[in-house]
């Protein structure tokens, strides 16, 4: 499985632009999935846009949980 990933290390919530970038990358590189990963959180608008485009959002708390499982 090929995944386009947009990673943001921010102190504020990640917005639409990151979702738009990964949607474009998914189409350009013909990947199977698209994810945006951040140490922070996402804006409501980014969450809505991600759902509409099938983008997986991974925020800080989930990322920490994933790291602990390793």
C-alpha positions as CSV (number, residue, x, y, z in Angstrom):
1,X,0.0,0.0,0.0
2,X,1.3,3.4,-1.0
3,X,0.4,6.4,1.3
4,X,0.9,10.1,0.7
5,X,1.8,11.7,4.1
6,X,1.8,15.3,5.0
7,X,3.6,15.9,8.4
8,X,3.2,19.1,10.4
9,X,5.1,19.9,13.6
10,X,3.1,22.9,14.8
11,X,2.1,24.6,18.1
12,X,-1.3,25.5,16.7
13,X,-4.1,23.5,15.0
14,X,-3.5,22.3,11.5
15,X,-6.0,23.7,8.9
16,X,-7.3,23.0,5.4
17,X,-4.1,23.7,3.6
18,X,-2.3,20.6,4.8
19,X,-5.4,18.4,3.8
20,X,-5.5,20.1,0.4
21,X,-1.8,19.4,-0.2
22,X,-2.1,15.7,0.7
23,X,-5.1,15.3,-1.5
24,X,-3.2,16.8,-4.4
25,X,-0.2,14.6,-3.7
26,X,-2.4,11.5,-3.6
27,X,-3.6,12.3,-7.1
28,X,-0.2,13.2,-8.4
29,X,1.7,10.2,-7.1
30,X,-1.3,7.8,-7.5
31,X,-1.2,6.5,-4.0
32,X,-3.7,4.3,-2.3
33,X,-4.3,6.6,0.7
34,X,-3.5,10.0,2.1
35,X,-2.7,10.9,5.7
36,X,-1.9,14.1,7.6
37,X,0.1,13.6,10.8
38,X,0.7,16.3,13.4
39,X,1.9,16.7,17.0
40,X,-0.9,19.2,17.4
41,X,-4.6,19.0,16.6
42,X,-6.8,19.8,13.5
43,X,-9.3,22.6,12.9
44,X,-13.0,21.7,12.4
45,X,-12.7,22.8,8.7
46,X,-9.7,20.4,8.2
47,X,-11.6,17.6,9.8
48,X,-14.6,18.2,7.5
49,X,-12.4,18.4,4.4
50,X,-10.5,15.3,5.3
51,X,-13.7,13.3,5.8
52,X,-15.0,14.5,2.4
53,X,-11.8,13.3,0.7
54,X,-11.0,10.1,2.6
55,X,-7.9,11.5,4.3
56,X,-6.8,10.0,7.6
57,X,-5.9,12.5,10.3
58,X,-3.5,11.5,13.0
59,X,-3.2,14.1,15.8
60,X,-0.7,14.4,18.7
61,X,-2.5,12.2,21.2
62,X,-3.0,9.3,18.7
63,X,0.6,9.7,17.5
64,X,1.9,9.4,21.1
65,X,-0.3,6.3,21.6
66,X,1.1,4.8,18.4
67,X,4.6,5.5,19.5
68,X,4.1,3.8,22.9
69,X,2.8,0.6,21.2
70,X,6.2,0.1,19.5
